[in-house]
Amino acid sequence: MKPQDIVAGKTSLWIFGYGSLVWKPDFKYKRREVGHIQGYKRRFWHGDNFHRGNDKLPGRVVTLIEDDDASTWGVAFEVTGSQVEESLKYLNVRETVCGGYITKMVDFFPEGENQSPVQALVYIATAANPLYLGPASPEEIGVQIAVCTGKTGHNLEYLLQLAKFMRSSCPHVEDHHLFSIEAAALTMASYLLAAQ
């Protein structure tokens, strides 16, 4: 289902980001909230041949994998009025056309006491996508990220910005998958730098 169909007629919408959107939304919004969704884990299992890689060397970016026992932390942005249409138009190109993501509505739980969950739109890449790379060891993923670059920038920047967000905005959350890949990518990047 297209995001426009999900939100037809709505004057307010929450959009949940768990990858580059947490630090680089690039659309106007009314407010942002740090929080989480349940039933999904974040994984660097999706290939990127546009933003953070190319056809020969696809980068790795995050998607969500269903897991009843998991939760994923990120940022939800509330867009209102004309921002709804503008943000969806922009994200349709960034996430769907170039990224290969589909959309779903999920419950987003803002951080803090006495906060009620809200319905939020989320972009997810599935195994049916031709760019989907699937699981690999943190070392394999880290090496791939360390050597890839695309039209938006280096794949390593994507990884480091996401890790920085998690440490600064969600210090109580231990994201082993993310941090083990970060360590492997930094080791490889240091090796490549020393070899120059």
C-alpha atoms as a printed R data frame, in Angstrom:
    type eleno elety resid chain resno      x       y      z
1   ATOM     1    CA   MET     A     1  0.000   0.000  0.000
2   ATOM     2    CA   LYS     A     2  1.259   3.459 -0.866
3   ATOM     3    CA   PRO     A     3  1.784   5.971  1.963
4   ATOM     4    CA   GLN     A     4 -0.612   8.385  0.250
5   ATOM     5    CA   ASP     A     5 -3.375   5.755  0.495
6   ATOM     6    CA   ILE     A     6 -2.697   5.132  4.188
7   ATOM     7    CA   VAL     A     7 -2.899   8.806  5.121
8   ATOM     8    CA   ALA     A     8 -5.514  10.043  2.656
9   ATOM     9    CA   GLY     A     9 -7.372  12.989  4.161
10  ATOM    10    CA   LYS     A    10 -5.196  13.214  7.286
11  ATOM    11    CA   THR     A    11 -4.044  16.645  8.444
12  ATOM    12    CA   SER     A    12 -1.510  15.177 10.890
13  ATOM    13    CA   LEU     A    13  0.869  12.242 10.583
14  ATOM    14    CA   TRP     A    14  3.715  10.717 12.569
15  ATOM    15    CA   ILE     A    15  6.661   9.266 10.613
16  ATOM    16    CA   PHE     A    16  9.055   6.906 12.413
17  ATOM    17    CA   GLY     A    17 12.728   6.927 11.458
18  ATOM    18    CA   TYR     A    18 15.272   4.359 12.614
19  ATOM    19    CA   GLY     A    19 18.132   4.916 10.117
20  ATOM    20    CA   SER     A    20 19.308   8.116  8.436
21  ATOM    21    CA   LEU     A    21 16.034   9.883  9.283
22  ATOM    22    CA   VAL     A    22 17.098  10.102 12.953
23  ATOM    23    CA   TRP     A    23 19.788  12.669 12.107
24  ATOM    24    CA   LYS     A    24 18.877  13.810  8.581
25  ATOM    25    CA   PRO     A    25 15.116  13.976  7.992
26  ATOM    26    CA   ASP     A    26 15.390  16.683  5.306
27  ATOM    27    CA   PHE     A    27 11.687  17.565  5.524
28  ATOM    28    CA   LYS     A    28  9.790  20.108  7.603
29  ATOM    29    CA   TYR     A    29  7.977  18.840 10.696
30  ATOM    30    CA   LYS     A    30  6.066  20.234 13.664
31  ATOM    31    CA   ARG     A    31  7.901  18.267 16.374
32  ATOM    32    CA   ARG     A    32 10.051  15.211 16.974
33  ATOM    33    CA   GLU     A    33 10.019  12.603 19.718
34  ATOM    34    CA   VAL     A    34 12.568   9.942 20.620
35  ATOM    35    CA   GLY     A    35 10.951   6.587 21.341
36  ATOM    36    CA   HIS     A    36 10.521   3.048 20.088
37  ATOM    37    CA   ILE     A    37  8.335   0.605 18.234
38  ATOM    38    CA   GLN     A    38  7.802  -2.991 19.320
39  ATOM    39    CA   GLY     A    39  7.931  -6.262 17.401
40  ATOM    40    CA   TYR     A    40 10.844  -5.276 15.146
41  ATOM    41    CA   LYS     A    41 14.651  -5.364 15.290
42  ATOM    42    CA   ARG     A    42 16.931  -3.049 13.284
43  ATOM    43    CA   ARG     A    43 19.396  -4.852 10.995
44  ATOM    44    CA   PHE     A    44 21.973  -3.811  8.373
45  ATOM    45    CA   TRP     A    45 20.514  -6.334  5.932
46  ATOM    46    CA   HIS     A    46 19.440  -4.019  3.109
47  ATOM    47    CA   GLY     A    47 21.636  -3.081  0.156
48  ATOM    48    CA   ASP     A    48 21.927   0.464 -1.152
49  ATOM    49    CA   ASN     A    49 23.143   1.161 -4.687
50  ATOM    50    CA   PHE     A    50 22.188   4.850 -4.684
51  ATOM    51    CA   HIS     A    51 22.589   6.807 -1.421
52  ATOM    52    CA   ARG     A    52 25.451   4.883  0.239
53  ATOM    53    CA   GLY     A    53 26.768   2.589 -2.492
54  ATOM    54    CA   ASN     A    54 26.576   1.789 -6.197
55  ATOM    55    CA   ASP     A    55 25.773  -1.149 -8.471
56  ATOM    56    CA   LYS     A    56 29.290  -2.598 -8.219
57  ATOM    57    CA   LEU     A    57 29.695  -2.006 -4.475
58  ATOM    58    CA   PRO     A    58 26.297  -1.716 -2.782
59  ATOM    59    CA   GLY     A    59 26.400  -0.213  0.688
60  ATOM    60    CA   ARG     A    60 24.490  -1.581  3.664
61  ATOM    61    CA   VAL     A    61 21.701   0.312  5.392
62  ATOM    62    CA   VAL     A    62 19.174  -0.684  8.013
63  ATOM    63    CA   THR     A    63 15.749  -2.198  7.667
64  ATOM    64    CA   LEU     A    64 13.350  -3.731 10.177
65  ATOM    65    CA   ILE     A    65 12.939  -7.461 10.739
66  ATOM    66    CA   GLU     A    66  9.848  -8.752 12.538
67  ATOM    67    CA   ASP     A    67 10.680 -10.140 15.986
68  ATOM    68    CA   ASP     A    68  8.018 -10.349 18.693
69  ATOM    69    CA   ASP     A    69 10.572  -9.936 21.505
70  ATOM    70    CA   ALA     A    70 12.405  -6.964 20.011
71  ATOM    71    CA   SER     A    71 12.006  -3.197 19.964
72  ATOM    72    CA   THR     A    72 13.667  -0.549 17.818
73  ATOM    73    CA   TRP     A    73 14.536   2.933 19.023
74  ATOM    74    CA   GLY     A    74 14.499   5.973 16.792
75  ATOM    75    CA   VAL     A    75 12.698   9.259 16.191
76  ATOM    76    CA   ALA     A    76  9.122   9.986 15.188
77  ATOM    77    CA   PHE     A    77  8.345  13.247 13.417
78  ATOM    78    CA   GLU     A    78  4.896  14.820 13.474
79  ATOM    79    CA   VAL     A    79  4.011  16.531 10.209
80  ATOM    80    CA   THR     A    80  0.877  18.638  9.891
81  ATOM    81    CA   GLY     A    81 -1.075  20.464  7.193
82  ATOM    82    CA   SER     A    82  0.873  20.872  3.949
83  ATOM    83    CA   GLN     A    83  3.881  19.157  5.588
84  ATOM    84    CA   VAL     A    84  2.062  15.810  5.282
85  ATOM    85    CA   GLU     A    85  1.967  15.856  1.483
86  ATOM    86    CA   GLU     A    86  5.405  17.494  1.164
87  ATOM    87    CA   SER     A    87  7.153  14.989  3.440
88  ATOM    88    CA   LEU     A    88  5.514  11.979  1.760
89  ATOM    89    CA   LYS     A    89  6.418  13.263 -1.694
90  ATOM    90    CA   TYR     A    90 10.041  13.643 -0.599
91  ATOM    91    CA   LEU     A    91 10.198  10.296  1.245
92  ATOM    92    CA   ASN     A    92  8.587   8.469 -1.664
93  ATOM    93    CA   VAL     A    93 11.686   9.301 -3.725
94  ATOM    94    CA   ARG     A    94 14.236   8.893 -0.909
95  ATOM    95    CA   GLU     A    95 12.907   5.663  0.586
96  ATOM    96    CA   THR     A    96 10.682   3.979 -2.013
97  ATOM    97    CA   VAL     A    97 11.996   4.802 -5.489
98  ATOM    98    CA   CYS     A    98 15.703   4.914 -4.555
99  ATOM    99    CA   GLY     A    99 15.597   2.714 -1.467
100 ATOM   100    CA   GLY     A   100 13.055   0.015 -2.265
101 ATOM   101    CA   TYR     A   101 11.096   0.309  0.970
102 ATOM   102    CA   ILE     A   102  7.409  -0.425  1.583
103 ATOM   103    CA   THR     A   103  5.278   1.321  4.213
104 ATOM   104    CA   LYS     A   104  3.341   0.184  7.273
105 ATOM   105    CA   MET     A   105  1.536   1.834 10.159
106 ATOM   106    CA   VAL     A   106  2.885   0.870 13.600
107 ATOM   107    CA   ASP     A   107  2.447   1.914 17.226
108 ATOM   108    CA   PHE     A   108  5.164   4.351 18.293
109 ATOM   109    CA   PHE     A   109  5.877   4.739 22.017
110 ATOM   110    CA   PRO     A   110  7.400   8.139 22.879
111 ATOM   111    CA   GLU     A   111 10.020   8.145 25.626
112 ATOM   112    CA   GLY     A   112  8.951   9.517 28.981
113 ATOM   113    CA   GLU     A   113  6.245   8.937 31.551
114 ATOM   114    CA   ASN     A   114  2.524   9.223 30.809
115 ATOM   115    CA   GLN     A   115  3.078   9.303 27.048
116 ATOM   116    CA   SER     A   116  0.453   7.531 24.970
117 ATOM   117    CA   PRO     A   117  1.471   5.568 21.860
118 ATOM   118    CA   VAL     A   118  0.647   7.076 18.457
119 ATOM   119    CA   GLN     A   119  0.228   5.477 15.041
120 ATOM   120    CA   ALA     A   120  3.277   6.173 12.869
121 ATOM   121    CA   LEU     A   121  4.218   5.500  9.271
122 ATOM   122    CA   VAL     A   122  7.381   3.425  8.863
123 ATOM   123    CA   TYR     A   123  9.398   2.404  5.797
124 ATOM   124    CA   ILE     A   124 10.583  -1.226  5.717
125 ATOM   125    CA   ALA     A   125 12.654  -3.120  3.138
126 ATOM   126    CA   THR     A   126 11.628  -6.756  2.832
127 ATOM   127    CA   ALA     A   127 13.418  -9.887  1.604
128 ATOM   128    CA   ALA     A   128 11.354  -9.617 -1.600
129 ATOM   129    CA   ASN     A   129 13.348  -6.524 -2.587
130 ATOM   130    CA   PRO     A   130 16.129  -7.101 -5.181
131 ATOM   131    CA   LEU     A   131 18.445  -4.913 -3.066
132 ATOM   132    CA   TYR     A   132 17.895  -7.028  0.049
133 ATOM   133    CA   LEU     A   133 21.221  -8.595  1.140
134 ATOM   134    CA   GLY     A   134 20.167 -10.485  4.257
135 ATOM   135    CA   PRO     A   135 22.204 -11.484  7.290
136 ATOM   136    CA   ALA     A   136 25.988 -11.550  7.502
137 ATOM   137    CA   SER     A   137 28.517 -11.407 10.341
138 ATOM   138    CA   PRO     A   138 29.311  -8.018 11.931
139 ATOM   139    CA   GLU     A   139 32.804  -8.305 10.418
140 ATOM   140    CA   GLU     A   140 31.490  -8.867  6.880
141 ATOM   141    CA   ILE     A   141 28.979  -6.027  7.179
142 ATOM   142    CA   GLY     A   142 31.585  -3.718  8.741
143 ATOM   143    CA   VAL     A   143 34.076  -4.327  5.930
144 ATOM   144    CA   GLN     A   144 31.396  -3.697  3.298
145 ATOM   145    CA   ILE     A   145 30.366  -0.439  4.971
146 ATOM   146    CA   ALA     A   146 33.990   0.720  5.294
147 ATOM   147    CA   VAL     A   147 34.599   0.589  1.534
148 ATOM   148    CA   CYS     A   148 31.272   1.812  0.083
149 ATOM   149    CA   THR     A   149 30.175   5.276 -0.958
150 ATOM   150    CA   GLY     A   150 27.166   6.631 -2.867
151 ATOM   151    CA   LYS     A   151 25.518   9.846 -4.038
152 ATOM   152    CA   THR     A   152 24.610  10.931 -0.476
153 ATOM   153    CA   GLY     A   153 28.007  10.120  1.001
154 ATOM   154    CA   HIS     A   154 30.154   7.402  2.539
155 ATOM   155    CA   ASN     A   155 28.450   4.352  4.013
156 ATOM   156    CA   LEU     A   156 30.644   4.720  7.110
157 ATOM   157    CA   GLU     A   157 29.103   8.151  7.827
158 ATOM   158    CA   TYR     A   158 25.634   6.535  7.865
159 ATOM   159    CA   LEU     A   159 26.783   3.917 10.384
160 ATOM   160    CA   LEU     A   160 28.644   6.350 12.644
161 ATOM   161    CA   GLN     A   161 25.809   8.902 12.708
162 ATOM   162    CA   LEU     A   162 23.328   6.189 13.686
163 ATOM   163    CA   ALA     A   163 25.626   4.918 16.459
164 ATOM   164    CA   LYS     A   164 26.159   8.513 17.674
165 ATOM   165    CA   PHE     A   165 22.388   9.071 17.814
166 ATOM   166    CA   MET     A   166 21.862   5.896 19.853
167 ATOM   167    CA   ARG     A   167 24.581   6.821 22.353
168 ATOM   168    CA   SER     A   168 23.389  10.408 22.807
169 ATOM   169    CA   SER     A   169 19.590   9.990 22.620
170 ATOM   170    CA   CYS     A   170 19.105   6.395 23.852
171 ATOM   171    CA   PRO     A   171 22.063   5.738 26.192
172 ATOM   172    CA   HIS     A   172 20.049   3.133 28.118
173 ATOM   173    CA   VAL     A   173 19.626   0.954 24.984
174 ATOM   174    CA   GLU     A   174 22.286  -1.653 24.136
175 ATOM   175    CA   ASP     A   175 22.174  -2.170 20.377
176 ATOM   176    CA   HIS     A   176 24.689  -5.014 20.038
177 ATOM   177    CA   HIS     A   177 24.118  -5.440 16.281
178 ATOM   178    CA   LEU     A   178 24.813  -1.764 15.580
179 ATOM   179    CA   PHE     A   179 27.790  -1.371 17.895
180 ATOM   180    CA   SER     A   180 29.522  -4.603 16.828
181 ATOM   181    CA   ILE     A   181 29.285  -3.510 13.175
182 ATOM   182    CA   GLU     A   182 30.585  -0.064 14.120
183 ATOM   183    CA   ALA     A   183 33.641  -1.637 15.782
184 ATOM   184    CA   ALA     A   184 34.325  -3.863 12.758
185 ATOM   185    CA   ALA     A   185 33.903  -0.975 10.281
186 ATOM   186    CA   LEU     A   186 36.225   1.311 12.253
187 ATOM   187    CA   THR     A   187 38.875  -1.423 12.415
188 ATOM   188    CA   MET     A   188 38.682  -1.861  8.643
189 ATOM   189    CA   ALA     A   189 38.684   1.908  8.020
190 ATOM   190    CA   SER     A   190 41.817   2.276 10.185
191 ATOM   191    CA   TYR     A   191 43.512  -0.529  8.264
192 ATOM   192    CA   LEU     A   192 42.653   1.069  4.916
193 ATOM   193    CA   LEU     A   193 43.928   4.451  6.114
194 ATOM   194    CA   ALA     A   194 47.203   2.956  7.324
195 ATOM   195    CA   ALA     A   195 47.645   1.130  4.007
196 ATOM   196    CA   GLN     A   196 47.461   4.350  1.951
